[in-house]
Amino acid sequence: MIDFSTVSLSKMAIHFVGNKSKEEGVFISDKIFTSFNEEVEESFLKYFIEPFRKVAEFYNFYHPTEIDLNEIKSFSTALFNDTATFEEVAEKIAKSLYDKSEHPNINGGELFVAWFAGCNFNGEPVDAIGIYKSELKDTFIKLQKAGGAYDYELDAGVNINEIDKGCIIFNTQQDFIVTVLDNINKSKEAKYWMDDFLKLISCQDSFHFTKDYLDVARKYVTERMPEVFDLSKADKIDYLNKSINYFKKNDHFAEEDFLQDVFQHSEVIDHFNQYKEKYANDNHVVLDNDFDISGQAVKKQAKVFKSILKLDRNFHIYIHGNKDLIEKGTDTDGRKYYKIYYEKEE
């Protein structure tokens, strides 16, 4: 969907954004970079672009009351419409990020704002804005020849092979399309980059419909369902297997078929539907009931659908099929056991 083969770096600003709760402040550089030699541009593009070449998830800007109140969308609109300069927008982005950096887990770091020309999104030539924050520094050994020997010194800097946080905003004809990465703050309370700063909602396409429905099914089975229904670990794995297998075996998703194949019982189906509605409202996602299934999304989500039954530290049982071939029990000495039936050994 994204073609970066002709991308170029037109402008770049570098500011510092600290942690607001620690009163680290914002440093606004008065220098804007507008020209780069070939080697420098290639290095920056590797840092800015490379992590996004194979990204398949795309988002739109969102706001709970009025979309025009989304600050980053507003700043992007002003820049692309020529009603604000790049310098003004980069400074506003830095200050907006600082206002959202109140959680104690958030590290201060350099903020890069870049303007790209020559991008291509779904065959449409587009300009784009990149926003990146470097929170972690790598230590480098700098070697220098000194007379007849080498000398060295340690220095800290940004590793161009790894990105901490970033997003690219594509100015398409229909709407802004955003792709985003956050490789630092994974905990729910610290996901400020996507939820608080950018305020993004999944695009309504087959990839996100597939991914989001698999997400809600997995979380229901693993987190909510055991609180209400009496489930063994083998039962949970069976429900997970049925869920992911439905998506693997079908090209099109029909919710009624899925619910009957996976949950079967009306009481469980009603309870899942209640959970699904609350999940959609809490997470600002659209859970469609009829869509084409994205194989790419299924492949990605299959990695988190665990089908392993762990018994103490001695055994791992991989369950991929009929759970009725596994029998759970307790012997006369009180020891728990699983009895496994099979036809042939492979």
N, C-alpha and C positions, 0 to 999 in steps of 0.2 A: 504493500500500500504506500510506503514511503520510499522515494528514490532520492538519495543524497549524492548521486554521481556527479552532479554539476554544482554542488553547494559551495558557497564562498562566504567568508567572514567579512562583513561590511563594517561593523562597529562593535566596540566592546568597552564596558565600564567595569571597574573593580572597586568594590566598597567593602567595609567590614561591618558585620552585624553581630552584636553581642547578645548575651542573655539579659532580658529586661529585668527579671526578678533579682539579678545580681548587679543591676545598674552598670552593665559593661558598655552601654552606649552604642552609637553608630558612628563610623568614620566614613565621611563622604569624600572620595577623591575628586580633585578638580581636573583630573586628566581623563580624556576620552581617547581611546585608540581607534584610529580610522585607516591606518595603513599597516601592512604586515609583510615582512619578507616571506618568501615561499616556505622556508623551513619552519618559521614560527607559526605561520597560518596552518600548516599541516599538523603541527603538534597540538595546537588549540582545537582544531577540528577533530583530531583523534580523541581528545578528552571530552569535547562537547557532543560529538555525533555518534561515535562508535557504539556506545552502550544502547543506542536507540535503533540501530539498523534492523534488528529482528523483533522489535516490540510489536505485539499484536493487539494490545489493549489501548483504547482511545476513550477520551472523556470530553464532556462539555462543562463549561462553567455553570455554577449553580449558586443560588442564594435562597434561604428559606422564606423570605418575604417578597423581594423584588430583585430581579436579575441585574438591573442596572446598579445595584448596591454592591455587587461583587467588585472589589477594588482592582484586582489584577485584570479582569475583563475590561473594566473602565479604562485603565492605563493602556492596555493593548489597543483598544479602539482608538484612543487619542493618538497613539503613535502611528498606527496604520493609516489613520485619516488625516495625518499631518496637522493636527490641532495641538500637538505638544512635541517638543524636541526629544531626541533620544536621551540627552542629559537629564531633562526634567523627569522623564519616565523612569530612568534607572534609579534616580534618587528617591522617587516616590515608592518604588518597589522595595528598596532597602528599608525605608522607614516603616512600610506596611509589614514587612517581615519581622522587624524588631518588635512591633506591637504584639505580634503573635508568638513571640519567643519568651514566654513567661514560665514555662514548665522547667523545673530544676534540672531535668535530664538533658536539656537542649544545650549543646555546645556552641560557643561563638565561632565565627569563621568568616573567611572571605566570600563575598557574594560576587558572582560574575553575571553580568547581563550582556547578552550578545544579540546582534541582529544579523540574520542569515538571509542571503539572496540565493536564488537558483535551486530551491527545494522543489520537489514534485510530490503531490499527494493525490493518489488515485488518478494520475494522469493530468492533474491540474497544476500548472506552474504557480508556486506561492512563495511569498516571503514568510519568515518565521522569526519569533523571538525565543531565545533560550535563556533560562534563569537557572543558575547553579549555585550551590553552596558547598564549600569545602570545609569540613569540620575536623577532619583528622589529618595530621601531617606525618609523612614518612621521613625517616632519617636517611641521609645520603652521605657516602664517603666521597669527598672530592680529592682527586689525586693530581699533583702537580710535580713536574720535574724541577728539581732545584740543584743546579750544578751537576754532580755525578750521581745523584740519588733522587728518590722520590720523597715528596713531602705530602702530608694529607691534612684534611680538616673535616669535621662533621658539620653537616648543615641539615636543616629541615625544610621540606617543601611539599608541593602538591604532586602526587603521582598521576601522570596523565593516563595511566592504564586503568585507573579505578575512579569511579565517581561516587560521591557521598549522597548528594541530593541533586536532582535536576528535573527540568521539564522543558518541553518545546511546544510553543503555541503556534499553530499553523493558521494563517489567514486565508481560509478557503472562501469560496463565493457564498456558500450557504451559512456557515457559522464558523466560529473558532473551534478547532479540533486540538486537543491537548494530549500529549503523551508524557508520562511521569515516572520517575524512579526515586525511591528512598531506600538506601542500603544501610542506614544507620539506625533510625528510631523505628523499631518494629512493634514495641508495646503499644497497646491501645491508647494509653493516656498521653503518649508522646508523639502520636501521628499528626502533629500539627502541620506538617508541610503540605499534605494533600487535603486534609479536612478543614483546617482553620485558615491557612494562608491562601491556598489556591481555591478552595471550595469547589471541588469537582464532583460530577456525577457521571456514571457510566453512560457511554453512548448507547443508544438503543439499536444494537445490531446483533447478528446471530452469535458472535463471539461472546458478548456480554450477557445476552439472554441465557446462553448455555452455561457460562461460568457462574453467573449469579444463582441460577437454579440449582446447580450442583453444590454450590456453597451452602445454600439454605437447607438442602436435603442432608448434607453431611453434618452440619451443626445441629440439626434437629435430632438426628439419630444418635450422635455422640454426646450431646450436652443436655437437651431437653427431654427427649423420649424416656431415658432411664429414670427420670424423676417421677414419671407418671405411671409407666408400665414396668412390669417385672421382666427385665431383660438380662440374659447372660451375656458374657463377652462374645460368645459364638453367635448369639442372636443379633447383636449389633453389627458384627462383621457380615452376617448374612444380609441385613438390610443395606449396608454399604455396598456390598457386591451387586445386589439387585439394582440399586440406584445407578451405579456407574455402568453396569452391563446394559441397561436400557438405552443409555446414551451411546454406547459403543455399537449396539446392534441396529439402531434406527437412524435414518437421515432426517427425520422430522419429529418434533416433539409435540405430542398431544397430551395435555395434562391429565385428562380423565384416564387415558390408557396407562400413563405412568403411575398414577395413584393406585390403580387396581393391580398392576403388575408388582409394585413394590410393597405397599402398605396393606392392601387387600381388605382389611376390616374397616367398617364405617366409622367406628369409634376412633381408630388411629388416624384415619383420613381427616375427620373433622378436627381433631387436635392438631394435626400438621397444618391444616389450612389456617387455623387461628395463629399458630406460631409464624407461619409464612407472612401473614398480613402484618403482624407486629414487626417482624424482621425487615420487611420492605420499608415501613415507615421510619424505623429507627436508623436504617442504613442508607436511606434515600436511593433505593434501587428499584427498578421496574422489573417485576417478575411476571413475564408474559406467560400465557397458557397455551400458545400455539406459535411455533417458530421452527425455522430450519436449524438443525444441530450443527455446530461448528466442530469439526474434527480436531482442529488445533486447540480449542478450548478444552475438549474432552481429554486430549493427550496431556495437557498441562495439569488439569485437575486430578487425573488418575494418580498422580504422584502423591497426593495427600489423602487418598482413600486407602487407609491401612487395612490389610486383610490378614494381619499377623496376630495370632493368639499366643501371648507370652505367659509361660508357666514358670513361676519363680525365676531362677537364673539358669535353669537346666535345659528347657525346651522352648522352641519357637515353632508353632504350627501354622502353616500357611493355608488359609481356607479360600478356595476359589470357586467352589461349586455348592453342591447340595449339603446343607448343614445337618440334614437328617441322618447323614452317615457318621455323625459324631454324637456320642452318648456320654453325658456327664453323670457322675455318681460319687458316692462316698463308701469306702469299704468298712468292715467291722472294726478296724482300728482307728477310724476317723480320718483316714487319709483320702484326699480328694483325687479323682482320676477322670480322664477322658478315654473312652473306648472308640476307636476309629475302625470303620468297616471299609473294605475295598475289594475289588475283584481281581486286580492284577498289580504286580509290582513292576515299576518301570525304572 
